[in-house]
């Protein structure tokens, strides 16, 4: 059986007043899935500018419909 490092092991938490029988260690797997995704600055700026363009288009559309 492979030993799991302590840092990669989570424990079930017992709620107050509730009887939980199993508090055995649960492997969490790769930490990569727990880290927030990183976005390169260029991609973030393109996404932000696209979002701004979309909002501007909606505002123009609302003015035309009034």
C-alpha positions in Angstrom: 0.0 0.0 0.0 1.3 3.4 -1.0 1.8 5.9 1.9 0.1 9.2 1.4 1.9 12.3 2.6 0.2 14.1 5.5 -0.3 17.3 3.5 -2.3 15.4 0.8 -4.7 13.8 3.3 -8.0 15.4 4.4 -10.1 14.3 7.3 -13.9 14.1 7.6 -15.2 16.7 10.0 -17.7 15.8 12.7 -20.7 18.1 13.1 -21.7 19.1 16.6 -24.5 16.9 17.8 -24.3 14.5 14.9 -22.8 11.1 15.2 -20.3 10.4 12.4 -18.7 7.0 12.6 -16.1 7.2 9.9 -13.4 9.8 10.3 -10.7 8.0 8.3 -8.3 9.9 6.1 -9.5 10.8 2.6 -6.9 11.4 -0.1 -7.5 14.7 -1.8 -5.4 13.9 -4.9 -3.5 16.5 -6.8 -3.3 20.0 -5.3 -3.4 21.4 -8.8 -7.2 21.1 -8.9 -7.5 23.1 -5.7 -5.4 26.0 -6.9 -7.2 28.8 -8.8 -6.4 28.8 -12.5 -3.8 31.2 -13.6 -4.5 33.4 -16.6 -1.7 35.1 -18.6 -2.0 38.9 -18.6 -2.5 39.1 -22.4 -5.4 36.6 -22.4 -6.9 38.4 -19.4 -6.7 41.8 -21.1 -8.3 40.4 -24.3 -11.1 38.8 -22.3 -11.6 42.1 -20.4 -11.7 44.2 -23.6 -14.1 41.7 -25.2 -16.3 42.0 -22.1 -16.2 45.8 -22.4 -17.1 45.7 -26.1 -20.0 43.4 -25.3 -21.3 45.8 -22.6 -20.9 48.8 -24.9 -22.9 47.0 -27.7 -25.7 46.3 -25.2 -25.8 49.9 -24.1 -26.0 51.1 -27.7 -28.7 48.6 -28.4 -30.7 49.8 -25.4 -30.4 53.4 -26.5 -31.6 52.5 -30.0 -34.6 50.7 -28.7 -35.8 53.6 -26.5 
